[in-house]
Each structure stands twice: as C-alpha cells, then as structure tokens.
C-alpha cells in the first residue's frame, strides 16, 4: 500500500521517515520529496508497505502524530494522474 505523508518537518529525511513507519512493519520504500532547485524538503513524502494490515496500523498510529513539532497527516496515496502536455507559448 502506498501512503501519502504530509506536514513533515523540513528536517525529516528518507531514513527518518522509513524508521517512523518501520515500527509498524516492513517498509519497502520511503521518500521525502525535495525541491528541484534548492534540494530542500517540500514537507511531504510517500511510504510504501507491502502488507496492507501493517500499513493500516501505521496510518492509524501515525496520523496526527506530532514529530519534530508538526502533526503529520497520513493517508492512502492517490494514483498519479496522467500528465497532459500543456505547453505555454
């Protein structure tokens, strides 16, 4: 199950995010999204867990949990919509 995690501290990195979710089971991937230009965290990321039961437990256990002074929000990630080619000329 792929989960969307928002309202992360700007100091949270991939390893810290993975460690938070690993308390609930096996994490296959954890990625904090960063700004392309500055490399600074954008305050959200994605975590993937193979076991749906573990993922549900992680969502319940971590949603609204305060980490580094910010209450995280955890939900099921929506599928990425296909990109349309909107060129501005």
KEKE-3310 file (N, C-alpha, C; in steps of 0.2 Angstrom, whole numbers, plus 5000, padded with zeros to 4 digits):
npx = (5004:5003:5007:5003:5011:5010:5014:5026:5041:5054:5066:5065:5071:5073:5077:5074:5060:5057:5061:5051:5039:5043:5041:5029:5030:5036:5044:5044:5048:5053:5051:5055:5050:5059:5063:5067:5076:5082:5084:5079:5068:5051:5041:5033:5029:5031:5027:5029:5022:5021:5012:4996:4989:4998:5001:4989:4989:5000:4995:4985:4992:5001:4995:4991:5001:5013:5028:5044:5038:5028:5012:5009:5001:4993:4989:4980:4989:4984:4983:4994:4989:4988:4999:4996:5000:5003:5009:5015:5015)
npy = (4994:5011:5026:5043:5056:5070:5087:5086:5088:5100:5095:5081:5066:5054:5042:5044:5045:5032:5025:5029:5023:5010:5005:4999:4988:4980:4991:4995:5006:5023:5040:5056:5071:5083:5100:5104:5114:5119:5108:5107:5100:5097:5095:5084:5067:5050:5033:5016:5001:4983:4975:4976:4976:4980:4992:4999:4999:5007:5019:5023:5024:5034:5045:5062:5062:5070:5075:5081:5094:5095:5090:5076:5071:5056:5047:5036:5035:5043:5038:5044:5056:5055:5065:5080:5088:5103:5115:5131:5144)
npz = (5000:4996:5004:5007:5015:5024:5030:5035:5045:5040:5042:5041:5034:5021:5028:5041:5040:5035:5046:5056:5051:5051:5063:5063:5054:5039:5028:5012:5004:5006:5004:5004:4997:4988:4984:4967:4964:4976:4984:4996:5008:5004:5013:5012:5008:5002:5007:5006:5010:5010:5016:5019:5031:5040:5035:5037:5051:5053:5047:5056:5068:5066:5060:5062:5072:5082:5076:5078:5081:5072:5067:5059:5043:5037:5024:5012:4997:4982:4965:4953:4942:4924:4914:4906:4891:4892:4884:4885:4875)
capx = (5000:5007:5004:5005:5013:5011:5015:5033:5046:5058:5072:5064:5074:5071:5079:5069:5053:5057:5061:5044:5034:5046:5039:5023:5031:5041:5044:5048:5051:5051:5054:5053:5050:5063:5063:5072:5081:5086:5086:5076:5062:5044:5036:5028:5033:5027:5029:5026:5022:5018:5007:4990:4987:5004:5000:4983:4991:5004:4991:4981:4996:5005:4991:4991:5006:5017:5035:5048:5034:5022:5007:5009:4995:4995:4983:4982:4991:4980:4986:4996:4985:4992:5001:4994:5006:5001:5014:5013:5019)
capy = (5000:5017:5031:5050:5058:5077:5091:5084:5093:5101:5091:5074:5064:5047:5037:5045:5043:5025:5022:5030:5018:5003:5002:4995:4983:4981:4997:4994:5012:5029:5045:5063:5075:5089:5105:5103:5119:5120:5102:5107:5096:5101:5094:5079:5061:5044:5027:5010:4995:4978:4972:4981:4976:4984:4999:5002:5001:5013:5025:5024:5025:5040:5051:5067:5061:5076:5073:5087:5100:5096:5085:5073:5068:5050:5044:5032:5039:5043:5037:5050:5057:5056:5072:5082:5092:5110:5120:5138:5148)
capz = (5000:4995:5008:5006:5022:5023:5036:5038:5047:5034:5044:5041:5028:5019:5033:5047:5038:5035:5053:5059:5048:5052:5069:5061:5049:5034:5024:5005:5002:5010:5000:5006:4991:4989:4979:4962:4963:4982:4987:5002:5008:5002:5018:5011:5005:5001:5011:5003:5014:5006:5020:5020:5038:5043:5033:5040:5058:5053:5046:5062:5073:5064:5058:5068:5077:5082:5075:5077:5082:5067:5067:5052:5041:5034:5020:5006:4991:4976:4959:4949:4936:4918:4913:4899:4888:4891:4883:4885:4870)
cpx = (5005:5003:5007:5006:5014:5012:5022:5037:5051:5065:5072:5067:5071:5072:5075:5062:5052:5057:5054:5039:5037:5043:5032:5024:5036:5040:5048:5051:5049:5055:5051:5055:5054:5062:5068:5078:5085:5088:5083:5069:5056:5039:5032:5032:5028:5031:5025:5027:5018:5012:5002:4988:4992:5003:4994:4985:4995:5000:4987:4986:5000:5001:4990:4996:5011:5025:5039:5043:5029:5018:5006:5002:4997:4988:4985:4983:4986:4985:4988:4992:4990:4993:4998:4999:5003:5007:5011:5018:5018)
cpy = (5006:5022:5038:5053:5066:5080:5088:5089:5094:5097:5084:5072:5057:5042:5038:5044:5036:5022:5023:5025:5011:5000:4998:4989:4984:4987:4995:5000:5018:5035:5052:5067:5081:5093:5104:5108:5120:5114:5101:5103:5100:5099:5088:5073:5055:5038:5021:5004:4989:4975:4977:4982:4981:4991:5003:5004:5007:5020:5027:5027:5032:5046:5055:5066:5067:5073:5080:5094:5100:5089:5082:5071:5062:5048:5040:5037:5038:5041:5043:5050:5058:5063:5074:5087:5099:5115:5127:5142:5155)
cpz = (5000:4999:5007:5014:5021:5030:5039:5040:5041:5036:5043:5034:5027:5025:5039:5046:5038:5042:5057:5057:5050:5059:5069:5057:5044:5029:5017:5002:5006:5006:5002:4999:4992:4983:4974:4962:4970:4985:4994:5002:5007:5008:5017:5008:5004:5005:5008:5008:5010:5009:5021:5027:5042:5041:5036:5048:5058:5052:5052:5068:5072:5062:5063:5073:5076:5081:5074:5077:5076:5067:5060:5050:5036:5030:5015:5000:4985:4970:4955:4943:4930:4916:4906:4897:4887:4890:4882:4880:4870)
residu = (UNK:UNK:UNK:UNK:UNK:UNK:UNK:UNK:UNK:UNK:UNK:UNK:UNK:UNK:UNK:UNK:UNK:UNK:UNK:UNK:UNK:UNK:UNK:UNK:UNK:UNK:UNK:UNK:UNK:UNK:UNK:UNK:UNK:UNK:UNK:UNK:UNK:UNK:UNK:UNK:UNK:UNK:UNK:UNK:UNK:UNK:UNK:UNK:UNK:UNK:UNK:UNK:UNK:UNK:UNK:UNK:UNK:UNK:UNK:UNK:UNK:UNK:UNK:UNK:UNK:UNK:UNK:UNK:UNK:UNK:UNK:UNK:UNK:UNK:UNK:UNK:UNK:UNK:UNK:UNK:UNK:UNK:UNK:UNK:UNK:UNK:UNK:UNK:UNK)
# end
